[in-house]
Amino acid sequence: MRNDGNNCRPRRRPGLWLATLVWSTLCVAAPAATVTNWPVLHLSPQDRILVLAPHPDDEVIACGGIIQSALAQGLPVRVVFLTYGDNNEWAFMAYRKHLVLVPGAVRNMGQVRHDEAMAAAKVFGLSTNNLTFLGYPDFGALHIWESNWDERSAYRSMLTRVSAVPYANAFRPKAPYKGEEIVKDLSAILREFRPTKVFVSHPADHTGDHVALYLFTRVALWDLEKELTPRPELYPYLVHFRKWPLPRGDHPTQPLEPPDEIDEHINWKVFPLSTAQIDTNRAALKAHRTQYNSTKTYLTSFLRANELFGDFPVVTLSVTTNKPPVLSSPPRPKRSTELPDELTETERAAFVGLHQRFMQLNDNDLVVSIGFSRPLGEGVEASIYLFGYRDDRPFGDMPKLRVKLGESGQAVFDQAQRLKRDNLEVIREPNEVTVRVGLSALGNPQRVFCSARSYLGDVPLDWMSWRVLELPTNSVASLKGP
């Protein structure tokens, strides 16, 4: 688990170190407590369970009960880790009693976290042969998603100082740190294991690695839509979110409920746990010693009476211009008391919140409108991301547009390459921006990933969760031409 967004863990900026910081009737008796009224997620005898974790320890706090219940029912279980969790100076200092910043020592700590995950698996009774470590860069996956595809160079990890998987016991040692390589590995695992249920980190998570793993997983599943039958069900889990979960600390009889901010937008499901399962989760969590010893209060906040899963619905856009815009929402300006705790006074004073005004199709253009809580001030920027997907073209080849907005100007990029603003219009008003982009500029996509964020330098201020937009088939076909 990692914090490169807003939650209770200390925020770390690149180059800086901050030290302030179903229940199964086969294995349990009764649930620990009555949980919320959300529908219950059930495991079936035909299920094959794939848990995708950004870092070692996420598998326990998010899916420990799922893993236990699946094993008790004799279901196949595979756990895959995107990273070795090798970029956590704070936890490593608490573990080693000194700074761990030398690249070789950082990689050694990645191996420590690998071994902790193996120990946690044994607590569950899960064979370590069913654990897979991909070895992509901790704290770097979202950067790869945004900027390291196709002809772009591989990402270079901030602390390990490598651009390819450095671990000999990884799934594919020496795999370059590039987007298509991550999709390749996930696709290989999906194709071989053929899961029926996939548990993965959430697109509303406030941590980049968590968001990126969801996005890469989406691409891999779409690429294999015609191969994987039945189609796997996707169950995202939330870990990092502002002022959540509450109360902090070990409260095993209380339910884990979704944050109010996104509660109404997601169809959640709960997976009730017994007291025995919660106790086993606690023991498995303690096996992740580097993390447990440094952030025990936060981690034990997830030892609750249930686990929680749910995704944003895919939004289907219509070509007709007569329908009202979709995804419209009223502005929800954040009060100063609701801003991220780790922001400095200067950053809080510069804060610009975001809200989605609408998204729609209009004459073969995708129109996206974003509202600001106030005009962009000096040094504050915002970016809108639009990534197209087609099933007949490698995703690495597809345009990945970023519209970057400053106080008085704007620029358009495809990954890191600056583009002319052909086939794209930016309409600015003090408290909002509307981007109109031709679908051809997005590669005539069948689907579009969309997100936005505001930031001051390298400090994230606010962001909008990545959403999946589905385009009507007729609009895509009409643009392909002869």
Secondary structure, DSSP 8 states (H G I E B T S, - for coil): ---SSSSSS----TT---------TTT-SSBSS---SS-B----TT--EEEEESSTTHHHHHHHHHHHHHHHTT--EEEEEEE-----HHHHHHHHSS---SHHHHHHHHHHHHHHHHHHHHHHT--GGGEEEEEE-TTTHHHHHHH--TTS-----TTT--SB---TTSSSTT-BS-HHHHHHHHHHHHHHH--SEEEEE-TT-SSHHHHHHHHHHHHHHHHTTTTSSS--EEEEE---BTTBSSS-S--TTS-----HHHHTTS--EEEE-BHHHHHHHHHHHHHSHHHHHHSHHHHHTT-SSEEEE-----EE--S-SSS--BS--------GGGS-TT--HHHHHH---EEEEEEEEETTEEEEEEEESS---TTEEEEEEEEEE-TTS-GGGS-EEEEEE-SS-EEEEETTEEE--TTEEEEEETTEEEEEEEGGGGTS-SEEEEEEEEEETTEEEEEEEEEEEE--HHHHHHHH--
